Amino acid sequence: MKILYAAQLSPNDSAQYRAWALERLGHTVAPLDSRQYQPRAELLRKLMHRAQMGPWVMRLNRDLLAQAEKERPDIFWADKLLGLWPKTLDRLRAMGIQTVGYMIDNAFGPRRDPGWRLYKRCIPHFDLHVVQRDSNLADYRRQGARDVLKIQTAYEPTIHFPVDGHKSVVWSDADRNRGVSFIGTAYDDRSEFLARLWRERGFPVVISGDGMWRERLDKEAAERLYTGSELYGREYREAIWRSKINLSFLTHSNQDEFAHKSFEIAACGGFLLAERSEGHRARFVEDEEAVFFSGFEECAEKIRRYLPDQKARERIARAGRERAVRSGYSNDAQVEKILARLEVLRSTAGA
């Protein structure tokens, strides 16, 4: 099929990974990079994100319809796109194009992020919505969604793979210079949690992520723990390889049931120490394919148990990698589920 794919497209965006998966599955992707529909000035960009109006939004909708007329795709895929108009989606559907909205963020969550004004108005105008939490199934149906599918976030097989798939060398703790590692954003209480692991328990904590960490950590912790950079692609994968313990937190303010990072860590063959949840426990066997914790004390206990035990960490990491592959935690497998649902909807509509 031909798929008109509108998203923020860069080598560091998960939307790009899903586009690659569509191509690997044999489909033709006609891309529309939403980054070109944002003002350059930071203040204007923030205002536009909140209001979702102005010349950038107008141009996005105009160009999208023009590309649809030119490409005549079978499917329009909007991946985390906030600036659509309902009438644009209606026009696409009138052209016989199936429409799918993929959204891993939570438009209805307690964090009350800005920017959802147009998106919520568009919910009844898509053929299918793809979400990643049970609560959103009801949220979208109340908002008038035609159909909603829950899937999970996934790893990208061209980026997230174990060291033995990259180098024919023996890998050990001698190569791991990150003790207790977290790579990600300073949401919720993560800054206090990680600073306590270092300050109160003396663990060798290393943090990589955006500049929010300098605002959230106290000065001493920021200087000692924070590497000062976001990590993507090869650097992200190698940081997982070089970590003895890879921490993965739920984003509670987003009502997440599992962490995207957990599948990436497992796919990279990293030792995963993740916050316990039903979503994580359904996807990994506890203490065999991943290790879980609930709260600070249990996390510290698990770190104390596994940090010196290279053999146990490597055994669990191998099993976690095997589970991620076997159970289809890759982009390819998850994207296939979405296309299968669209095929069912297409067949039902034609019946």
N, C-alpha and C positions, 0 to 999 in steps of 0.2 A: 504494500500500500504506500501511498504518498502521504506524508504527515507534515502539515504546517506547524512548526514547533516554535512557540513564542516564549522566551525565558531570558533570564540573565545568563548569558553564555560566555564563560571564560574557562580556561583549564582548571580553575580552582573552585568552580561552582558545581554542586551536585546535580543541578539541572543539565549541565553539559554531559555529565556521566550517563544520565538517562537517555539523552539524545544518542550517545555512542551505542548504548545498549539496543536502541531501536534499529540502528544501522547494522549492528552485528546480527540482529534477527532477520535481516534481509529487506528492511523497509527503506524507503527513500525519505530523507528528512530535508525539508525546506526550512532553514532557520530564520528567525527574526529575533535579533538580539535586543532585548528591552533596555539595555544599558544606554543606548543611543537616545532614549526618550527621557532622559533626566538632565536637569540643568547642571551646568558645571559648578556654579557657585554653591558652596556648602549650605548656606542659609536658605537659598532658594530651593535646593534639593530637599531639605528637611520640611519646608513649607509645602512643597508639592506632594511629598510623601503623605503628609497629614491630610491634605485637602483632596488629593487626587482630582485636580482640575487644572485648566490652563492649556497653553499651546502644546505642551509636550503630550498630554493625554489626547488632545484632538489629533495630533499627528500620528500617535500610536494607532488609534482606531482607524484612521484614514489609510495608513500604510498597510495595516493588516488586511483590510478588505481589498485593497489593490493587489496585494500579493496573492490573496485567495483567488481573485479573478484570473490572475496570470497562471498560477500553479494548478488550480483545480484539484486540491488535495481531497483525499478520502476522509481525513481526520484533521481537526484543529486541536492541538494540545497546548493548553495554557499552563505553564509550570511556574507556580508562585507569582502570578501576574495580577496586579492590583488595579490597573488602570483601564480595564475594559468597560465599555458601555453595554447595557442589555440589548440595545438595538443592533449593536455589532454582532452579537451572538445570534440574534434572531435572523439577521441577514445571512450569516453563515449556514444556519440550519435550513433556511429557505433555498440555499444553493445545493442542498443535499449533502452537506459536510457534517459529519458527526463531531460533536464538541465535548472535550474532556478537560476538566479543571483539576490539576494536581496541586495539593496544598498540604505541606507537612507542618506548617505553623498553625496556631490555634486562633481562629477568628473570634471564638466565643470564650476564650480563657480568662482567668482572673487577673492576668497581667495587664489586660486592657491596652494592648499596643495600639498605636494610632494607625491610620491608613486603610481601614477596612470598609469605608463608606460605599464605594462603588462595588467592591467585591461582594458584599452582602446583598446588594440589589441584583447582582448577576446570578445568584445561586439558582433561582428557578429556571434560568435560561440555558443552562448547560444540559447536555444529555446525561453526563456522568460526572460525579465528583469522586476524587480519590483522596482519602484521609488516612491518618495513622493512629487514631485513638477511638475507643468505643464511645466516649461521650459525644464526639462529633457526628456519629451516625444519627443520633437523635436531634442534635442541633441543626444539621442540614435538612433533615426531613421536616422539622418544624418551620424552617425557612422556605419550604416549598420545593426542595430538590427533587428532580425526577428520579434519580438513582444515586446511591452512594456505595462506594466500595472501600473497605478497610484493607490496607496492605501495611507493610513495614518498610522503614528505611533500610538501605542496603549498602553493601560494599561494592567498589568498582574493581573488577578483576584485573584491569590493566595497571592499576596503581597499588591496590592493597593485596599483596602477596607475601609469602614468608621468605626469609633470607635464603633458605635452601633452594628456592626457585630462582634465585638471582646470582648466587655465588656458590661455587663448589668448594666451600671452606667449612671448617668446624667452627661453630659459633658458640661462645660461652660467656660467662659473666665478665671475663677479661675484656670483652668487647662492649660491655654494657656500662656506660658512664652516667646513666640516669637511674637513680635508685627508685624512688616512689614518684612516678611521673604523671602529670596531668597536662593534656594538650587540649585547649578549648577556651570557652568564654567564662567570665566571672559572674555567672548568674547565681541567684539565690544566695546562700550563705557559704559558697565554696571558698571564698578568700579566708574567712575566719576558720573554717574547717581545716584547710591545708596549712595555715599558719600554726594552728594548734598541733598538728601532727609533727611539725618541725620543732616548734618551741617547747612544747610540753613533753613530747616523747622522743625527741632527738632523731627523727627519721630524716633521711637525705631526700627531701622533697625538691622537685624541679618542676617549674610551671612555664609553659609556653602558651601564648595567646595574644589577643589584641591589647591595646593600651588601657583598656578598662581595668586591668590588673593593677596598674600603678595608682589608680584612684581608689580601689577597693582594699588593697593590702596596706598595712602600716609601712612606714618608711623602711624600717629595718628588714621586715619580711620581704618587701619588694626588692631590696638590694641583694638579699641572700638567695631568694628562691626564683625570681622571675628572670627568664632569659631575655626578655625584651623583644620578642618577635613572634609573629604568627607563622605557622608551618603548613605548607601545602605540598601535595604531590610527593616527589621523591624525598624531600626533607621530612615531611610528616611520616611517611612510611619508615624511614631510617631512624627517626626518633622513637617510634614504637619498637623497632628492633633493638635499639640501644637502651631500652627501659627494662629494668628487672621486674617492676610492677607497673602496670598501666591502669590508672584509676578511671572509672566511668561513672558519672553522676546522672541521675534523672533531673530534668528541668521541671521542678514541681510547679513553678509559676506558669508553666505551659501545659500542665496536666499530662505530661508525657508518661507513657507506660513502659518505655524502654528507651535506650539512648542509641542514636545513629552511630556514635563512636564505638559502641560495644561490638557491632558487627565488623567494623573496620579493623579494630584491634585484633579480633579473633582471626579475621582473614589474613592479617599480616603475620600470624603466628606469634602474637604477643600474649603474655600472661595477663589475663583480664580479671581485675578486681572491681566488680560493678555493684552499684547500689541495688539491693534486693527489691524485686517487684514481681508481680505475677507475669508481666510481659517478659522479663528476663528469665524467670524460672521456666516459662513455657518453651523457651528457645535454647536453653543450655542446661545440661544436667549439673546441678550444684555440686561443687567440689570434685567434679570429674572433667567438665568441659569449661568451667569458669568458676570463680569463687565470688561469693556475694557477701554484702554487709548491710546491716541496718543500724545507722547511727555511728557516732564517733568512736565509742568504746569498742564495738565489734570490728570496725575498720582497723583500728590500731592493733587489735588482737590478731587479725588476719595478716597484717603487714609483719608483725613480729614473728608470726609462724612461718611465713613463706619467704621473707626477704633473704634469709640465709640458706634456703633450701632450693638450690638451682635445679636439682633433679626433679623435684615435685613440680616446680613451676614449668619446666620444659615439657613434662608429661601432660600437664593440664593444657598448656598452650597448644600442643600438637592435637590433642583431642578437640579443643575448641575450633581450630582451623578445619579439621575434618568435618565437624558438625556444620559449620558455616557453609561449606561446599555441598555436603550431602543434603542439607535441608533447604537449599535454595535461598540463601540470604544475599545473593548477588543481585545487581541491577537487572541483569538479563532475566532472571527468574521472576522478579517482581514485576517488571514491565510486561512480561508475557501474560501475567494474571490480568493486567489492565486491558490488554488487547483482546484477551479471551472474553472478558465481560462486554466489551464493545461489540464483539461478534454476536454474542447472545442478544444484545439489544437490537442489533441490526436485523437479526433473523426474526425477532419478535415483531419488529415494526413492519417487516415485509410479509408477515403471515396473514 
